[in-house]
Structures are given as C-alpha cells and as structure tokens.
Amino acid sequence: MKKYLALVLALILGLTVCGCSSETEGVDGGFVRETYSGIIKEQLTENGSEYIRVVTGNNEVMDFLITGTTEIDGEENISEGDSVEIDCVHWYEPSTYEILKLTVLEANDWGISLSVKNIAPTGATLVISQFGGNPSGELRYGSAYKIQSLNGDTWEDVPYVTEADVAWTDEAYMVEMDTDCEIVLSWDWLYGNLPEGQYRIVKEFMDFRSSGDYDKENYYADFDIK
C-alpha cells in the first residue's frame, strides 16, 4: 500500500512539473507550443522587453515577445512589412507569446514596385508599377496608406495633425497588369506640411483568390522633402 501511494504521488508531482515548468522568470501556470504566420506591423518595447506586433493570417493582431534566446532565421534584421513564421510558447498566466524561432519568409513575387513623383510638402503622385511576377489571384489595393520618416536607422510613423478619427473608405482597386498607374495623394489634412527629411509611403496590397483566401504584403516608396 505504501509503495502504491508513493507511486501515485510521484506521478502527480511529475505531471505538475511537466505542465508548469518555465524558463521565463516570474511566469506561472501552464503553456502550449504554437505556430503562427503573418506580417510584422510594428516593433515595440514595453517595460524593457522587446515585442513584435504581427497581423496573422486571420487578421488578428498579436504581440510576440523576443528574448535573448530567440532564434531569428532568414534576415539579419527584421522590419515592418516582413512576412514571418513564428514558433512560440504560449504561457497562460500571464498570457504571453514567447518566440522560440522567428523565420523571415521571402517576399511574395507579385511584380509590384512603387515610386513617387511630383513631390511637395503637402502631397505627391504615387506610381504603382506591375510587370511580371507570379501572383496567384487578383492583385488589389485600397485607399489607405501611411507615411514614415527616417529617424537615424529607424522608420517611424509620421504623427497625424488631425485630432479627428481617421477612417479609410473600403473600396478595392484592381492593379492593372504589366503597366503603370498613378494615384495623386494630398496629405495636408492628415500630416500637414512635411518638413525637410527622408520619408517613405507604405501601402498594402493583396493577392486575392477568394473570400477568406488571400495574402497581404506591404510595399514602400522612398522620397525626400528638400
């Protein structure tokens, strides 16, 4: 009987250790290993810890913790717009997604490139060029865009000058294949007059196959205000 009780206690202790052990200091509770894929929306630091904010394949926005043991494969530096696959541990209490391995995937070859002309502090013309590539569906884009400025080695979102809520219309425009198209952008209502500096326009494109079946990719166009 004593041997039986000892065996039961040993099994209970073993299950407890396996389900709750953690290499992250201060983390209690269970965990599960999970894999996600998506596009990096931004990099951020909170309370001394580094995170990446990722838009996953089902359009859920999630924050993932980068630690000193995180393995990064594919690129020396990660940046906004990178397509990534994330192997992580989801700690339950507190809920934290700790990255074990971050793989930067090759960008989709959709044959899209962006350039800017007619540049002024309050607007410019964005040229969308599409030649070649291997899209699997229809290439589309919306009305939304944003402008980033170069601060040292880091691209940062230019803050809005308006205090009103910014909402973009929901139209989906087709990318014309093997040609150029131009979009006139007037951003004085959104960003005001941009001072001298290095900037880039960030615009999202979609390779649309069917409802719920599509890929997204950010494209960039650099320009200077002199």
Backbone hydrogen bonds in HBPLUS format (Angstrom, degrees):
<---DONOR---> <-ACCEPTOR-->    atom                        ^
c    i                          cat <-CA-CA->   ^        H-A-AA   ^      H-
h    n   atom  resd res      DA  || num        DHA   H-A  angle D-A-AA Bond
n    s   type  num  typ     dist DA aas  dist angle  dist       angle   num
A0005-LEU N   A0001-MET O   2.98 MM   4  6.30 161.4  2.01 153.1 156.9     1
A0006-ALA N   A0002-LYS O   2.96 MM   4  6.13 157.4  2.01 147.0 153.5     2
A0007-LEU N   A0003-LYS O   2.98 MM   4  6.20 151.1  2.07 144.8 152.2     3
A0008-VAL N   A0004-TYR O   3.03 MM   4  6.34 158.6  2.08 150.8 156.1     4
A0009-LEU N   A0005-LEU O   2.98 MM   4  6.19 165.0  2.00 152.5 156.3     5
A0010-ALA N   A0006-ALA O   2.98 MM   4  6.13 152.0  2.06 142.0 149.9     6
A0011-LEU N   A0007-LEU O   2.99 MM   4  6.26 154.7  2.06 148.0 154.3     7
A0012-ILE N   A0008-VAL O   3.00 MM   4  6.27 162.1  2.03 152.8 157.3     8
A0013-LEU N   A0009-LEU O   2.95 MM   4  6.12 164.5  1.98 149.6 153.8     9
A0014-GLY N   A0010-ALA O   2.89 MM   4  6.04 155.6  1.95 144.7 151.8    10
A0015-LEU N   A0011-LEU O   2.95 MM   4  6.19 159.1  1.99 151.5 156.1    11
A0016-THR N   A0012-ILE O   3.00 MM   4  6.21 155.8  2.06 147.7 154.5    12
A0017-VAL N   A0013-LEU O   3.02 MM   4  6.25 160.8  2.06 151.5 155.7    13
A0018-CYS N   A0014-GLY O   3.04 MM   4  6.21 163.6  2.06 149.9 154.3    14
A0019-GLY N   A0015-LEU O   3.03 MM   4  6.09 155.1  2.10 147.4 153.3    15
A0020-CYS N   A0016-THR O   3.20 MM   4  6.11 135.2  2.41 143.4 152.6    16
A0021-SER N   A0017-VAL O   3.12 MM   4  5.56 129.2  2.39 145.9 149.0    17
A0027-VAL N   A0024-THR O   3.28 MM   3  5.87 154.4  2.35 140.9 137.9    18
A0028-ASP N   A0093-GLU O   3.08 MM  65  5.53 135.1  2.29 154.3 167.4    19
A0092-TYR N   A0030-GLY O   2.95 MM  62  5.56 170.9  1.96 157.1 154.1    20
A0032-VAL N   A0090-HIS O   3.10 MM  58  5.30 141.5  2.25 127.9 139.4    21
A0090-HIS N   A0032-VAL O   2.75 MM  58  5.30 176.2  1.75 167.2 165.8    22
A0034-GLU N   A0088-CYS O   2.87 MM  54  5.48 159.4  1.91 149.7 156.7    23
A0088-CYS N   A0034-GLU O   2.89 MM  54  5.48 177.9  1.89 170.3 170.7    24
A0036-TYR N   A0086-ILE O   2.87 MM  50  5.06 155.3  1.93 142.0 150.2    25
A0086-ILE N   A0036-TYR O   2.65 MM  50  5.06 171.8  1.65 156.9 159.3    26
A0038-GLY N   A0084-VAL O   3.02 MM  46  5.63 154.4  2.09 153.8 159.2    27
A0084-VAL N   A0038-GLY O   2.85 MM  46  5.63 167.2  1.87 160.5 164.9    28
A0039-ILE N   A0055-VAL O   3.00 MM  16  5.33 155.2  2.07 139.0 142.4    29
A0055-VAL N   A0039-ILE O   2.90 MM  16  5.33 165.4  1.92 155.8 154.5    30
A0040-ILE N   A0082-ASP O   2.97 MM  42  5.53 160.7  2.01 155.5 159.7    31
A0081-GLY N   A0040-ILE O   2.83 MM  41  5.22 168.1  1.84 143.0 147.0    32
A0041-LYS N   A0053-ARG O   2.64 MM  12  5.44 162.5  1.67 156.5 162.2    33
A0042-GLU N   A0053-ARG O   3.37 MM  11  5.29 153.5  2.44 133.1 137.4    34
A0053-ARG N   A0042-GLU O   2.81 MM  11  5.29 176.1  1.81 164.0 164.8    35
A0044-LEU N   A0051-TYR O   3.06 MM   7  5.34 166.5  2.08 138.8 142.9    36
A0051-TYR N   A0044-LEU O   2.83 MM   7  5.34 160.9  1.87 168.1 166.6    37
A0046-GLU N   A0049-SER O   2.90 MM   3  5.30 154.1  1.97 152.4 157.3    38
A0049-SER N   A0046-GLU O   2.92 MM   3  5.30 165.8  1.94 118.3 122.4    39
A0066-ILE N   A0050-GLU O   2.88 MM  16  5.47 178.0  1.88 149.6 150.1    40
A0052-ILE N   A0064-PHE O   2.96 MM  12  5.39 147.7  2.06 144.5 154.8    41
A0064-PHE N   A0052-ILE O   2.91 MM  12  5.39 159.8  1.95 151.7 158.3    42
A0054-VAL N   A0062-MET O   2.79 MM   8  5.36 167.0  1.81 162.9 163.9    43
A0062-MET N   A0054-VAL O   2.91 MM   8  5.36 163.1  1.94 152.1 156.5    44
A0056-THR N   A0060-GLU O   2.88 MM   4  5.36 168.8  1.89 158.1 155.2    45
A0059-ASN N   A0056-THR O   2.88 MM   3  5.23 149.7  1.97 125.0 124.2    46
A0065-LEU N   A0097-TYR O   2.71 MM  32  5.91 164.7  1.73 159.2 164.1    47
A0099-ILE N   A0065-LEU O   2.91 MM  34  5.83 175.7  1.91 159.7 161.2    48
A0070-THR N   A0067-THR O   3.18 MM   3  5.27 164.3  2.21 105.5 110.3    49
A0071-GLU N   A0100-LEU O   2.96 MM  29  6.18 174.6  1.96 141.6 143.2    50
A0102-LEU N   A0071-GLU O   2.68 MM  31  6.09 162.4  1.71 165.4 171.6    51
A0073-ASP N   A0102-LEU O   2.75 MM  29  6.08 166.3  1.76 160.0 164.0    52
A0104-VAL N   A0073-ASP O   2.80 MM  31  6.21 162.3  1.83 168.4 173.8    53
A0082-ASP N   A0079-SER O   3.16 MM   3  5.92 159.4  2.21 141.9 143.0    54
A0105-LEU N   A0083-SER O   2.73 MM  22  5.36 159.8  1.77 149.1 154.9    55
A0085-GLU N   A0103-THR O   2.84 MM  18  5.11 150.6  1.92 144.4 154.1    56
A0103-THR N   A0085-GLU O   2.90 MM  18  5.11 177.0  1.90 159.6 160.5    57
A0087-ASP N   A0101-LYS O   2.93 MM  14  5.13 177.3  1.94 162.1 163.0    58
A0100-LEU N   A0087-ASP O   2.75 MM  13  5.58 158.8  1.79 148.2 155.2    59
A0101-LYS N   A0087-ASP O   3.10 MM  14  5.13 161.0  2.14 140.4 145.3    60
A0089-VAL N   A0098-GLU O   2.84 MM   9  5.19 157.1  1.89 147.6 152.8    61
A0098-GLU N   A0089-VAL O   2.87 MM   9  5.19 156.2  1.93 159.6 153.7    62
A0091-TRP N   A0096-THR O   2.79 MM   5  5.13 152.2  1.87 162.7 162.6    63
A0096-THR N   A0091-TRP O   2.99 MM   5  5.13 152.0  2.07 136.7 144.3    64
A0134-ASN N   A0109-ASP O   2.69 MM  25  5.73 173.4  1.70 150.5 151.8    65
A0131-PHE N   A0111-GLY O   2.98 MM  20  5.10 152.9  2.05 139.9 143.2    66
A0113-SER N   A0129-SER O   2.93 MM  16  5.25 149.4  2.03 147.3 152.5    67
A0129-SER N   A0113-SER O   2.91 MM  16  5.25 172.8  1.91 170.2 168.6    68
A0115-SER N   A0127-VAL O   3.07 MM  12  5.15 146.5  2.19 140.6 148.9    69
A0127-VAL N   A0115-SER O   2.81 MM  12  5.15 177.5  1.81 153.8 154.5    70
A0117-LYS N   A0125-THR O   2.97 MM   8  5.24 157.6  2.02 148.0 155.3    71
A0125-THR N   A0117-LYS O   2.84 MM   8  5.24 168.6  1.86 164.0 160.7    72
A0120-ALA N   A0123-GLY O   2.85 MM   3  5.27 143.7  1.98 173.7 173.9    73
A0123-GLY N   A0120-ALA O   3.27 MM   3  5.27 165.2  2.29 106.8 111.2    74
A0194-LEU N   A0121-PRO O   2.96 MM  73  4.75 175.1  1.96 127.9 127.5    75
A0187-TRP N   A0122-THR O   2.91 MM  65  5.53 140.0  2.07 132.3 143.7    76
A0124-ALA N   A0185-LEU O   2.98 MM  61  5.37 145.5  2.10 138.5 148.9    77
A0185-LEU N   A0124-ALA O   2.78 MM  61  5.37 169.6  1.79 174.1 177.7    78
A0126-LEU N   A0183-ILE O   2.78 MM  57  5.11 159.7  1.82 160.7 156.6    79
A0183-ILE N   A0126-LEU O   2.82 MM  57  5.11 154.8  1.89 147.2 155.7    80
A0128-ILE N   A0181-CYS O   2.81 MM  53  5.31 164.4  1.84 164.3 167.7    81
A0181-CYS N   A0128-ILE O   2.90 MM  53  5.31 145.3  2.03 142.8 154.0    82
A0130-GLN N   A0179-THR O   3.05 MM  49  5.64 159.0  2.09 153.5 160.0    83
A0178-ASP N   A0130-GLN O   2.78 MM  48  5.07 105.1  2.35 116.2 136.3    84
A0179-THR N   A0130-GLN O   2.97 MM  49  5.64 118.2  2.37 141.8 155.3    85
A0138-GLU N   A0208-PHE O   2.80 MM  70  5.03 151.1  1.88 151.7 143.5    86
A0208-PHE N   A0138-GLU O   2.77 MM  70  5.03 162.9  1.80 153.9 147.9    87
A0175-VAL N   A0139-LEU O   2.85 MM  36  5.34 163.2  1.87 145.4 142.8    88
A0140-ARG N   A0206-MET O   2.85 MM  66  5.10 155.2  1.91 145.3 153.0    89
A0206-MET N   A0140-ARG O   2.85 MM  66  5.10 155.5  1.91 147.2 150.3    90
A0141-TYR N   A0173-TYR O   2.93 MM  32  5.30 141.7  2.08 141.3 152.6    91
A0173-TYR N   A0141-TYR O   2.73 MM  32  5.30 175.3  1.74 168.4 166.9    92
A0146-LYS N   A0202-VAL O   3.11 MM  56  5.30 150.3  2.20 142.6 150.6    93
A0202-VAL N   A0146-LYS O   2.82 MM  56  5.30 167.3  1.83 161.1 163.1    94
A0158-VAL N   A0147-ILE O   2.96 MM  11  5.86 173.1  1.96 152.1 150.0    95
A0148-GLN N   A0200-ARG O   2.94 MM  52  5.39 163.4  1.97 156.7 162.3    96
A0200-ARG N   A0148-GLN O   2.91 MM  52  5.39 140.2  2.07 149.5 153.8    97
A0149-SER N   A0156-GLU O   2.80 MM   7  5.42 154.2  1.87 158.0 159.4    98
A0156-GLU N   A0149-SER O   2.89 MM   7  5.42 166.4  1.91 154.9 158.5    99
A0150-LEU N   A0198-GLN O   2.99 MM  48  5.60 157.8  2.04 149.8 150.8   100
A0151-ASN N   A0154-THR O   2.77 MM   3  5.23 176.3  1.77 162.0 160.7   101
A0154-THR N   A0151-ASN O   3.09 MM   3  5.23 165.8  2.11 120.9 123.0   102
A0161-VAL N   A0190-LEU O   2.87 MM  29  5.80 157.5  1.92 139.2 146.1   103
A0190-LEU N   A0187-TRP O   2.97 MM   3  5.12 138.9  2.15 102.7 114.9   104
A0191-TYR N   A0187-TRP O   2.66 MM   4  5.63 176.4  1.66 172.3 173.2   105
A0192-GLY N   A0188-ASP O   2.97 MM   4  3.93 130.5  2.22 100.9 111.2   106
A0197-GLY N   A0225-ILE O   2.97 MM  28  5.34 150.4  2.06 136.5 141.7   107
A0225-ILE N   A0197-GLY O   2.95 MM  28  5.34 165.9  1.97 158.3 163.0   108
A0199-TYR N   A0223-PHE O   2.81 MM  24  5.33 167.6  1.83 179.5 176.1   109
A0223-PHE N   A0199-TYR O   2.86 MM  24  5.33 159.3  1.90 139.5 139.4   110
A0201-ILE N   A0221-ALA O   2.85 MM  20  5.14 155.8  1.90 139.8 143.5   111
A0221-ALA N   A0201-ILE O   3.05 MM  20  5.14 141.8  2.20 138.8 147.9   112
A0203-LYS N   A0219-TYR O   3.01 MM  16  5.48 167.5  2.02 157.2 160.8   113
A0219-TYR N   A0203-LYS O   2.86 MM  16  5.48 164.0  1.89 153.0 157.6   114
A0205-PHE N   A0217-GLU O   2.85 MM  12  5.43 166.2  1.87 156.0 160.2   115
A0217-GLU N   A0205-PHE O   2.96 MM  12  5.43 152.9  2.03 152.0 155.6   116
A0207-ASP N   A0215-ASP O   2.86 MM   8  5.17 159.3  1.90 145.2 152.1   117
A0215-ASP N   A0207-ASP O   3.14 MM   8  5.17 151.2  2.22 128.1 136.2   118
A0209-ARG N   A0213-ASP O   3.03 MM   4  5.62 155.9  2.09 157.5 164.2   119
A0210-SER N   A0213-ASP O   3.18 MM   3  5.06 159.8  2.23 137.5 140.9   120
A0213-ASP N   A0210-SER O   2.84 MM   3  5.06 162.8  1.87 132.1 133.5   121
